[in-house]
Amino acid sequence: MKVIRIYEASTMQNLPKSDIKCPGVVLAVEFCSDKNAIAISLSDRTIVFHDIGSKNYKKLKTLHIPST
């Protein structure tokens, strides 16, 4: 899957404009409470951070992880 869909917890309804499209296949998603962001690990060895406080889940940062 290349899309993360965000739901309202109390109703389990999909929120408007809540899909995050990713350039690669999503491997894992982690919520970072201290930064109010989610980190998305992709199959192309990148980690993308999105601000969940912004209206359209603005991309904050992209990290490229080198192969070892």
C-alpha positions as CSV (number, residue, x, y, z in Angstrom):
1,M,0.0,0.0,0.0
2,K,1.2,3.5,-0.8
3,V,-1.6,5.4,1.1
4,I,-2.2,5.9,4.8
5,R,-5.8,6.5,5.8
6,I,-6.6,8.4,9.0
7,Y,-9.8,7.7,10.9
8,E,-11.7,9.5,13.7
9,A,-11.2,7.3,16.8
10,S,-14.6,7.7,18.3
11,T,-16.7,7.0,15.1
12,M,-14.1,5.1,13.0
13,Q,-15.2,7.3,10.1
14,N,-12.6,8.4,7.5
15,L,-11.8,12.0,8.0
16,P,-12.0,14.4,5.0
17,K,-8.6,14.9,3.3
18,S,-7.1,12.4,5.7
19,D,-5.2,10.2,3.2
20,I,-1.5,10.6,3.0
21,K,0.0,9.4,-0.3
22,C,3.5,8.1,-0.1
23,P,6.1,7.6,-2.9
24,G,6.9,4.1,-1.8
25,V,5.3,1.1,-0.1
26,V,4.6,1.8,3.5
27,L,6.4,-0.6,5.9
28,A,5.6,1.0,9.3
29,V,4.0,4.0,10.9
30,E,4.9,5.5,14.3
31,F,3.2,8.3,16.2
32,C,5.7,10.8,17.8
33,S,3.7,12.4,20.6
34,D,6.4,14.9,21.6
35,K,6.5,16.3,18.0
36,N,2.8,15.8,17.2
37,A,3.9,14.0,14.0
38,I,3.9,10.6,12.4
39,A,6.9,8.9,11.0
40,I,6.3,6.7,8.0
41,S,9.0,4.1,7.0
42,L,9.0,3.3,3.3
43,S,10.4,0.4,1.2
44,D,12.8,2.7,-0.6
45,R,14.7,3.2,2.7
46,T,13.3,6.6,3.5
47,I,11.5,7.9,6.6
48,V,9.0,10.7,6.1
49,F,7.6,12.8,8.9
50,H,4.2,14.5,8.7
51,D,2.7,17.1,11.0
52,I,-0.7,15.7,12.2
53,G,-1.7,19.1,13.6
54,S,-1.8,20.7,10.2
55,K,-4.9,20.6,8.0
56,N,-3.4,18.6,5.2
57,Y,-0.7,16.7,7.2
58,K,2.1,18.8,5.9
59,K,5.4,17.0,5.2
60,L,8.0,18.1,7.8
61,K,11.1,16.1,6.8
62,T,12.4,13.2,4.7
63,L,15.3,11.1,5.8
64,H,17.2,8.9,3.4
65,I,18.7,5.9,5.2
66,P,21.9,4.6,3.5
67,S,22.4,0.9,3.0
68,T,25.0,-0.8,5.1
